[in-house]
Amino acid sequence: MFEFQQYLGFLAFLTVLTIGFWLMIFLVSFVTYWVGGALVELAKEKKARRKLEQA
């Protein structure tokens, strides 16, 4: 059957896998938020520039 060290290795593997999964989810959501905010700010700047040119 399994020995205790194999069990610890499996738990270490699951821990690393889980940490990597949640880190990937965090980074993807953070980058999406960052890009979305940059696009909103760019749209605001263009709108303000158009408003200044028309006035």
Secondary structure as UniProt FT lines:
FT   HELIX           4..54
//
